[in-house]
């Protein structure tokens, strides 16, 4: 497979061209022939014009790439190696929503041929590939698993906004349904992965490895958030505590904050869902999720308490929330917990405005129902710096004071201005 891909006798297809799929497709396209498939034609048109709809890649990333972008399923018939990289969200009940994954699987199944390979990169619970996806591939294609086609799992590890840990520089976990496929899939990824490939012993091991990566981070951040609640009662700054504790060589560098996005705030629910099917209640994982999901409400309450101590009429208070993406320096607003902070503050009757230099105003209104302001309007009783975008990091105390009424409150969720401002009503986690 690797040899024929390199000789361009065979073609690789990537299904789903978002934050994960597009970088993979372009990286492979510098070496082999690639078909990039996405069901959204508006996104395909942008990519044909060298525009990344996710705003992660510059136009130069499309240089020297042998790639065909398409929303036409029939074009996928030309491929022999399929990589599925679609979102795996949760529903309103915090249960796994496999709709995008199974939809992509049906699409691949319709064009699957004897000798083809299918590799899943979407984060799932252990067993999903073999129990949910492979039977559907068989059903749609009329082919027999292993005898006619092979399947593997190679979890994505792309970190949006991270220009250092990019696709080629992160060790890739690969796996296959048998020894032959495991080796062929590993060798195929070795075409582009400079950091090397770790060959997992099975598809389930690879699935489990990915899901505990984000679950581990979620639990550690939950611990930091609980510490923040405790230390706030003691009038101790959590970031100062962590700075002091961090002088020990083996202290882990985690920090409090809002936990959203399409990975850390979602993936643990896939693991708890599967563990419940085996009769096990995942106590630590569920406790961590409960703490992190409740942080937005807790932050809003703390802001409200501080404002009520300074101003007599909360309904006259104006608040500016700075940043609404799920993390710094990205445009991704999926599962942003900043939106929950905005909702909670509005529930207290205060006037809330939101700005963000990276988010798309139309997407924010469509997803969360509030409008982004192009610029701040007047002065505010509180500034809530929710996301530490680079544009905010350079603001001086004078810049912040211009935005606030006398005696206003500066809420610095990420500790961006700690030790940089004096004489202000300052609060951070």
FENWO-V521861 format. One record per backbone hydrogen bond with DSSP energy under -0.5 kcal/mol. NH is the residue of the N-H (numbers start at 1). CO is the residue of the C=O. Records with the same first field share a line. If there is no record, write none. Layout:
NH->CO / CO
This chain:
5->1
6->2
7->3
8->5
9->4
10->4
12->33
13->81
14->35
15->13 / 83
16->14 / 37
22->18
24->20
25->21
26->22
27->23
28->24
29->25
30->26 / 27
31->28
32->28
33->5
34->66
35->12
36->68
37->14 / 35
38->70
41->39
44->40
45->41
46->42
47->43
48->44
49->45 / 46
50->47
51->46
52->57
53->51
55->52
61->58
62->59
63->60
65->62
66->29 / 64
67->65
68->34
69->67
70->36
73->71
75->72
76->73
77->74
78->75
79->76
80->11
81->11
82->117
83->13
84->82 / 119
85->15 / 83
91->95
94->91
97->89
98->96
102->98
103->99
104->100
105->101
106->102
107->103
108->104
109->105
110->106
111->107 / 108
112->108
115->148
116->113
117->80
118->150
119->82
120->152
121->84
122->84
128->125
131->127
132->128
133->128
134->129
136->132
137->133
138->134
139->135
140->136
141->137
142->138
145->143
146->149
147->145
148->144
149->144
150->116
152->118
153->175
154->120
156->121
159->165
160->158
162->159
163->161
166->164
169->166
170->167
172->196
174->198
177->151
182->178
183->179
184->180
185->181
186->182
187->183
188->184
189->185
190->186
191->188
192->189
193->189
194->168 / 192
195->168
198->172
199->197
200->174 / 198
206->202
207->203
208->204
209->205
210->206
211->207
212->208
213->209 / 210
214->210
215->211
216->212
217->213
218->214
219->215
220->216
221->217
222->218
223->219
224->220
225->221
226->222
227->223
228->224
229->225
230->226
231->227
232->228
233->229 / 230
234->230
235->232
236->231
238->236
241->237
242->238
243->239
244->240
245->241
246->242
247->244
248->245
251->248
254->252
260->258
261->334 / 335
265->260
266->263
267->263
268->264
269->266
270->266 / 267
271->267
272->268
273->269
274->270
275->271
276->272
277->273
278->274 / 275
279->276
280->275
281->279
282->280
283->281
286->282
287->283
288->284
289->285
290->286
291->287
292->288
293->289
294->290
295->292
298->294
299->295
300->296
301->297
302->298
303->299
304->300
305->301
306->302
307->303
308->304
309->305
310->307
311->307
314->312
316->313
317->314
319->351
320->382
321->319 / 353
322->320 / 384
323->321 / 355
326->332
330->327
336->333
339->336
341->337
342->338
343->339
344->340
345->341
346->342
347->343
348->344 / 345
349->346
350->345
351->317
352->350
353->319
354->371
355->321
361->359
364->360
365->361
366->362
367->363
368->364
369->364 / 365
370->364
373->354
378->376
380->403
381->318
382->318
383->409
384->320 / 382
385->383 / 411
386->322 / 384
387->322
389->387
392->389
393->389
394->390
395->392
400->396
401->397
402->398
403->399 / 400
404->401
405->380
408->405
409->381
410->425
411->383 / 409
412->410 / 427
413->385 / 411
414->385
415->412
418->415
420->417
421->417
425->408
426->424
427->410
429->412
